[in-house]
Amino acid sequence: MKNPQSQGRQGNSQLDLTLNALESGLTNAADLAGADISGWIRTLRGSPQFADISAELQTLHDALEDGGTRDPSALASSLSTLGEQTTRAAAKATPDAQDKLRQLGQALSSAAVQLRG
């Protein structure tokens, strides 16, 4: 079993990777998204307080993997939902993760706006 401190470091590292991918632009983020999203799903699996985020991540993952069609409207909707959920989760997070979760929530919401054009 992992200790809480190592899980916290892993989560913060994962947050940093996700923020960096989103900040480098949607095209780059989309190229890296599959593995990153799968990693988040694995991290959040089994945590009832994150079940809604995990489910929406699966929706986003499926939309990105959907035979290359990548419907911008569906992606924007999922990113917007994840942005809202992540921002709400920040309020309940450990102090060391709150700011990064807020940044991630904002980055996801901004990506949704960009896709909607």
C-alpha positions in Angstrom: 0.0 0.0 0.0 1.3 3.5 -0.9 1.7 5.9 1.9 -0.3 9.2 1.7 2.8 11.3 1.3 3.9 9.4 -1.8 0.4 9.5 -3.2 0.4 13.3 -2.7 3.7 13.7 -4.5 2.5 11.5 -7.4 -0.7 13.5 -7.6 1.1 16.8 -7.7 3.5 15.5 -10.3 0.5 14.3 -12.4 -1.1 17.8 -11.9 2.1 19.5 -13.2 2.2 17.2 -16.3 -1.4 17.9 -17.1 -1.1 21.7 -16.6 2.0 21.8 -18.8 0.2 19.9 -21.5 -2.8 22.2 -21.5 -0.7 25.3 -21.3 1.2 24.2 -24.4 -1.9 24.4 -26.5 -4.9 22.2 -27.4 -3.1 20.4 -30.3 -0.3 19.3 -28.1 -2.6 18.4 -25.3 -4.8 16.3 -27.6 -1.7 14.4 -28.7 -0.8 13.6 -25.1 -4.3 13.2 -23.7 -4.9 9.5 -24.0 -2.2 8.4 -21.6 -2.7 11.4 -19.3 -6.5 10.8 -19.1 -6.0 7.1 -18.5 -3.5 7.9 -15.7 -6.1 10.2 -14.0 -8.8 7.6 -14.3 -6.5 5.0 -12.6 -5.6 7.6 -9.9 -9.2 8.5 -9.1 -10.7 5.0 -9.4 -12.1 3.8 -6.1 -12.5 7.3 -4.6 -16.2 7.9 -4.3 -15.7 11.7 -3.9 -14.1 11.7 -7.4 -16.6 9.4 -9.1 -18.1 12.2 -11.2 -14.7 13.4 -12.3 -13.6 9.9 -13.2 -16.8 9.2 -15.2 -16.3 12.5 -17.1 -12.7 11.7 -17.8 -13.8 8.4 -19.3 -16.3 10.3 -21.5 -13.5 12.6 -22.6 -11.2 9.7 -23.3 -13.9 7.9 -25.3 -14.6 11.1 -27.3 -10.9 11.5 -28.1 -10.5 7.9 -29.1 -13.8 7.8 -31.2 -12.3 6.8 -34.5 -10.6 10.1 -35.0 -13.9 12.0 -35.4 -13.2 14.2 -32.3 -16.5 16.1 -32.3 -15.5 19.6 -31.0 -18.8 20.2 -29.4 -18.7 17.0 -27.4 -15.0 17.7 -26.4 -15.9 21.2 -25.4 -18.8 20.1 -23.3 -16.7 17.4 -21.5 -13.8 19.9 -20.9 -16.2 22.4 -19.5 -17.7 19.9 -17.1 -14.3 18.7 -16.0 -13.2 22.3 -15.4 -16.2 22.9 -13.2 -15.8 19.6 -11.3 -12.0 20.2 -10.8 -12.6 23.7 -9.5 -15.1 22.4 -7.0 -12.7 19.6 -6.0 -10.0 22.1 -5.3 -12.0 23.5 -2.3 -11.8 20.1 -0.6 -8.2 19.2 -1.6 -5.1 19.3 0.5 -3.5 22.8 0.8 -0.6 21.8 -1.4 -2.9 20.8 -4.3 -5.6 23.5 -4.1 -3.8 26.1 -6.3 -2.8 23.6 -8.9 -6.3 22.1 -9.0 -7.8 25.6 -9.4 -5.3 26.3 -12.3 -6.3 22.9 -13.9 -10.0 23.7 -13.6 -9.4 27.1 -15.2 -7.2 25.6 -18.0 -9.9 23.0 -18.7 -12.6 25.6 -18.9 -10.4 27.8 -21.1 -9.8 24.9 -23.5 -13.6 24.4 -23.7 -14.0 28.0 -24.7 -11.3 27.7 -27.3 -13.0 24.7 -28.9 -16.3 26.5 -29.0 -14.6 29.3 -30.9 
